[in-house]
């Protein structure tokens, strides 16, 4: 997959591109329909399939106070898109200048003059141009004017519920990771580097890997989860806690700590991937460390049964 982090460097390089347009936060099942359609159409027309997206999320520039937390880091989004088989990814920096483009200027200056699209694929609720005033219907009209095709994908549903990033965020804020996975097409995950913790887990018999969390990325609600942990080229079952360790009253920022079953290697400073499979319980404080240990033993027992099912 060819990746471009700007518009100037791609100008003139392609003349038959089929581009899926959108933010693609989460690259969920709805996004995948757009991208699959772009790939299919490009294959039929011997074109180049691609995705055009903005970074940062436009809301962080237009209305920073209303900008939603993201489901994926830019790096994770790139990896998932690459695995889907697109040939071209254009990540355009969103700015006030771009925000001021009228819908027709966006189409003419970017889609036609810069990307030379032969076709674009969008969702039914796609908007573009100044204050999001452009619609798929307007895009179809501009396509006829400038000579490219427009394919609009209707709502994608799962069990009669429309797939959307907003819905997935709502599920994650409740800790419902298994339901969120049904709309994402994969289990929610965090990839981060293991940092030094307070070693309390080791002291009570449950050594943990501590991971810092990015404030801009949404993680599931505070609580305990059954997880799968990718360490180098192996996958381990485990339990994870998202939260602030209320039993120890450390007054620390939200973090993620993971205990892997049957694992004892030193992985400090290693990047690992934690997949959230199911929520076991909410986070709560305990009156004694022994009560906490008893509960963790129950968590581990429950997680092992669930993950081996």
C-alpha positions as CSV (number, residue, x, y, z in Angstrom):
1,X,0.0,0.0,0.0
2,X,1.3,3.4,-1.0
3,X,0.8,6.1,1.7
4,X,0.8,9.8,1.1
5,X,0.7,12.3,3.9
6,X,-0.3,15.3,1.8
7,X,-1.8,16.3,-1.5
8,X,1.1,17.9,-3.3
9,X,3.2,14.7,-3.4
10,X,0.4,12.7,-5.0
11,X,-0.6,15.2,-7.7
12,X,-0.2,13.7,-11.2
13,X,0.7,10.2,-10.1
14,X,-2.6,8.5,-10.7
15,X,-5.3,8.9,-13.3
16,X,-7.7,6.1,-12.6
17,X,-8.2,6.0,-8.9
18,X,-11.3,4.7,-7.1
19,X,-11.3,6.4,-3.7
20,X,-13.4,5.7,-0.6
21,X,-14.0,8.9,1.3
22,X,-14.5,9.3,5.0
23,X,-13.0,9.5,8.5
24,X,-13.0,5.8,9.0
25,X,-12.6,6.0,12.7
26,X,-12.6,2.4,13.9
27,X,-12.7,1.0,10.3
28,X,-15.9,-0.8,11.4
29,X,-18.2,-3.0,9.4
30,X,-19.9,0.0,7.7
31,X,-16.5,1.5,6.7
32,X,-15.5,-1.9,5.4
33,X,-18.4,-2.0,3.0
34,X,-17.2,1.3,1.4
35,X,-13.7,0.1,1.1
36,X,-14.6,-3.3,-0.3
37,X,-16.8,-1.6,-2.9
38,X,-13.9,0.7,-3.9
39,X,-11.6,-2.4,-4.3
40,X,-14.2,-4.3,-6.3
41,X,-14.8,-1.3,-8.7
42,X,-11.0,-0.7,-9.1
43,X,-10.5,-4.3,-10.0
44,X,-13.2,-4.2,-12.6
45,X,-11.9,-1.0,-14.2
46,X,-8.2,-1.8,-13.8
47,X,-7.9,1.2,-11.5
48,X,-6.2,1.9,-8.2
49,X,-8.3,1.4,-5.1
50,X,-7.7,3.9,-2.3
51,X,-8.9,5.7,0.8
52,X,-8.8,9.4,1.4
53,X,-9.1,10.6,5.0
54,X,-8.2,13.5,7.2
55,X,-5.9,13.8,10.2
56,X,-6.6,15.1,12.7
57,X,-10.3,14.4,12.9
58,X,-12.0,17.5,11.4
59,X,-13.9,18.1,14.6
60,X,-10.7,18.7,16.5
61,X,-10.1,21.7,14.2
62,X,-13.7,22.9,13.7
63,X,-15.1,22.3,17.2
64,X,-12.4,21.1,19.6
65,X,-14.7,21.0,22.6
66,X,-17.0,18.6,20.8
67,X,-14.4,16.4,19.2
68,X,-15.1,12.7,20.1
69,X,-12.4,10.4,21.4
70,X,-11.0,8.2,18.7
71,X,-11.4,4.5,18.4
72,X,-8.0,3.9,16.7
73,X,-4.7,5.6,16.7
74,X,-3.5,6.7,13.2
75,X,-0.9,3.9,13.2
76,X,-3.5,1.3,14.0
77,X,-5.9,2.6,11.4
78,X,-3.2,2.5,8.7
79,X,-2.4,-1.1,9.6
80,X,-6.0,-2.2,9.4
81,X,-6.5,-0.4,6.1
82,X,-3.4,-2.0,4.7
83,X,-4.6,-5.5,5.7
84,X,-7.9,-4.8,3.8
85,X,-5.9,-4.7,0.5
86,X,-6.3,-1.1,-0.7
87,X,-3.4,0.1,-2.9
88,X,-3.4,3.8,-1.9
89,X,-3.9,5.7,1.3
90,X,-4.0,9.5,1.3
91,X,-3.9,11.1,4.8
92,X,-4.5,14.8,4.3
93,X,-3.9,17.3,7.2
94,X,-7.1,19.0,8.1
95,X,-6.8,22.7,8.5
96,X,-8.9,25.8,8.7
97,X,-8.0,26.5,5.0
98,X,-9.5,23.1,4.0
99,X,-12.5,23.7,6.3
100,X,-13.3,26.8,4.4
101,X,-13.5,25.1,1.0
102,X,-17.0,25.1,-0.5
103,X,-18.3,21.7,-1.6
104,X,-17.5,22.4,-5.2
105,X,-14.0,23.7,-4.4
106,X,-13.4,20.5,-2.4
107,X,-14.4,18.4,-5.3
108,X,-12.6,20.4,-8.0
109,X,-9.4,21.2,-6.1
110,X,-8.9,17.9,-4.2
111,X,-10.8,15.1,-5.9
112,X,-10.3,16.2,-9.5
113,X,-7.1,18.3,-9.7
114,X,-5.1,16.5,-7.0
115,X,-6.4,12.9,-6.9
116,X,-7.8,12.6,-10.5
117,X,-10.5,10.3,-9.3
118,X,-12.4,8.1,-11.8
119,X,-14.9,7.2,-9.1
120,X,-15.5,7.8,-5.4
121,X,-17.4,5.7,-2.8
122,X,-19.2,7.3,0.1
123,X,-21.6,6.5,2.8
124,X,-25.2,7.7,2.7
125,X,-24.6,10.3,5.3
126,X,-21.2,11.6,4.0
127,X,-20.7,15.3,4.2
128,X,-18.0,17.6,2.9
129,X,-17.0,21.2,2.2
130,X,-17.7,24.3,4.3
131,X,-19.6,23.4,7.5
132,X,-20.3,19.9,6.1
133,X,-22.8,21.4,3.6
134,X,-22.0,18.9,0.9
135,X,-24.2,15.8,0.5
136,X,-23.9,12.6,-1.5
137,X,-26.6,14.0,-3.8
138,X,-24.5,17.1,-4.4
139,X,-21.4,14.9,-4.9
140,X,-23.3,12.9,-7.6
141,X,-24.1,16.2,-9.4
142,X,-20.4,17.3,-9.2
143,X,-19.4,13.9,-10.5
144,X,-21.5,14.4,-13.6
145,X,-20.0,17.8,-14.1
146,X,-16.4,16.9,-13.6
147,X,-16.5,13.4,-15.1
148,X,-16.3,10.8,-12.3
149,X,-18.7,8.2,-10.9
150,X,-20.2,8.4,-7.4
151,X,-21.3,5.2,-5.5
152,X,-23.3,5.8,-2.3
153,X,-23.5,3.0,0.2
154,X,-26.7,2.7,2.2
155,X,-26.7,2.1,6.0
156,X,-25.0,-1.1,7.0
157,X,-26.9,-2.9,9.7
158,X,-26.2,-5.7,12.2
159,X,-29.3,-7.3,13.8
160,X,-31.4,-4.3,12.5
161,X,-29.1,-1.8,14.2
162,X,-27.1,0.6,12.1
163,X,-23.3,0.3,12.4
164,X,-21.7,3.6,13.4
165,X,-18.7,5.0,15.3
166,X,-21.1,6.8,17.6
167,X,-22.8,3.6,18.6
168,X,-19.5,1.8,19.2
169,X,-18.2,4.6,21.4
170,X,-21.4,4.3,23.4
171,X,-20.9,0.6,23.9
172,X,-17.3,1.0,24.9
173,X,-18.3,3.7,27.5
174,X,-20.5,1.0,29.0
175,X,-17.8,-1.6,28.9
176,X,-19.8,-3.7,26.5
177,X,-16.7,-4.9,24.5
178,X,-18.3,-8.1,23.1
179,X,-21.2,-6.2,21.6
180,X,-18.8,-3.5,20.3
181,X,-16.8,-6.2,18.6
182,X,-19.9,-7.3,16.7
183,X,-20.0,-3.8,15.0
184,X,-16.3,-3.3,14.7
185,X,-15.6,-6.7,13.1
186,X,-12.7,-7.2,15.6
187,X,-12.3,-7.0,19.4
188,X,-11.5,-3.6,20.8
189,X,-7.8,-3.3,21.5
190,X,-5.0,-1.2,22.9
191,X,-1.4,-1.3,21.6
192,X,1.1,0.4,23.9
193,X,4.5,0.0,25.5
194,X,4.9,-1.7,28.9
195,X,6.0,0.8,31.5
196,X,7.2,0.5,35.1
197,X,4.4,0.1,37.6
198,X,4.2,0.2,41.4
199,X,4.8,-3.6,41.5
200,X,1.8,-4.2,43.8
201,X,0.5,-6.9,41.5
202,X,3.7,-8.9,41.9
203,X,3.5,-8.4,45.7
204,X,0.0,-10.0,45.9
205,X,0.8,-12.9,43.5
206,X,-0.5,-11.4,40.2
207,X,2.3,-9.7,38.3
208,X,1.0,-7.3,35.8
209,X,2.2,-5.4,32.7
210,X,1.3,-1.7,33.0
211,X,0.4,0.3,30.0
212,X,-0.1,4.1,29.6
213,X,-3.3,5.2,27.9
214,X,-3.6,8.0,25.3
215,X,-6.2,10.5,26.3
216,X,-7.3,10.9,22.7
217,X,-8.1,7.2,22.3
218,X,-11.3,5.7,23.8
219,X,-10.7,2.7,26.0
220,X,-13.5,0.6,27.5
221,X,-15.1,1.7,30.8
222,X,-13.3,1.2,34.1
223,X,-13.5,-2.5,35.1
224,X,-12.0,-5.9,34.8
225,X,-11.9,-7.7,31.5
226,X,-11.0,-11.1,30.0
227,X,-8.3,-10.3,27.4
228,X,-6.0,-11.8,24.8
229,X,-2.5,-10.4,24.9
230,X,-0.2,-10.4,21.9
231,X,3.4,-10.4,23.0
232,X,5.8,-10.6,20.1
233,X,4.6,-13.5,18.0
234,X,2.5,-15.3,20.7
235,X,-0.9,-14.8,22.2
236,X,-1.7,-15.3,25.9
237,X,-5.0,-15.3,27.8
238,X,-5.3,-13.0,30.7
239,X,-7.3,-10.5,32.8
240,X,-6.9,-6.7,32.6
241,X,-8.0,-3.8,34.8
242,X,-8.8,-0.4,33.4
243,X,-9.0,2.2,36.0
244,X,-7.4,3.9,39.0
245,X,-6.8,1.0,41.5
246,X,-9.2,2.3,44.1
247,X,-8.2,-0.2,46.8
248,X,-4.8,1.4,47.1
249,X,-6.1,5.0,46.8
250,X,-3.1,6.1,44.7
251,X,-4.9,9.0,43.1
252,X,-3.3,8.2,39.8
253,X,-4.4,8.7,36.2
254,X,-6.4,6.0,34.5
255,X,-4.2,3.2,33.3
256,X,-4.3,-0.4,32.0
257,X,-2.7,-3.3,33.8
258,X,-2.7,-6.8,32.4
259,X,-2.0,-10.2,34.1
260,X,-1.2,-13.0,31.6
261,X,-1.8,-16.6,32.6
262,X,1.2,-18.9,32.6
263,X,3.6,-16.1,31.7
264,X,6.6,-14.8,33.7
265,X,9.0,-13.2,31.2
266,X,10.3,-9.6,31.6
267,X,8.5,-7.5,28.9
268,X,9.3,-4.0,30.2
269,X,9.5,-1.5,27.4
270,X,7.9,-4.0,24.9
271,X,5.0,-3.0,22.8
272,X,2.1,-5.4,23.3
273,X,-1.5,-5.6,22.1
274,X,-4.4,-6.2,24.5
275,X,-7.7,-7.3,23.0
276,X,-10.8,-6.9,25.2
277,X,-12.9,-10.0,24.9
278,X,-15.5,-9.6,27.6
279,X,-16.2,-7.5,30.7
280,X,-16.1,-9.5,34.0
281,X,-17.1,-6.7,36.4
282,X,-16.8,-3.0,37.2
283,X,-13.9,-1.6,39.1
284,X,-14.4,-1.3,42.8
285,X,-12.4,-0.7,46.0
286,X,-11.9,-3.4,48.6
287,X,-11.6,-3.0,52.4
288,X,-8.5,-5.2,52.5
289,X,-5.8,-6.5,50.2
290,X,-6.9,-10.1,51.0
291,X,-10.4,-9.3,49.8
292,X,-8.9,-8.0,46.6
293,X,-6.8,-11.2,46.1
294,X,-9.9,-13.3,46.7
295,X,-11.8,-11.3,44.0
296,X,-8.9,-11.5,41.5
297,X,-8.8,-15.3,41.9
298,X,-12.5,-15.4,41.0
299,X,-11.8,-13.1,38.0
300,X,-9.0,-15.3,36.8
301,X,-11.2,-18.4,37.2
302,X,-14.1,-16.8,35.2
303,X,-11.8,-15.5,32.5
304,X,-10.1,-18.8,32.0
305,X,-13.5,-20.5,31.5
306,X,-14.7,-17.8,29.1
307,X,-11.5,-17.6,27.0
308,X,-11.3,-21.4,26.6
309,X,-14.9,-21.8,25.6
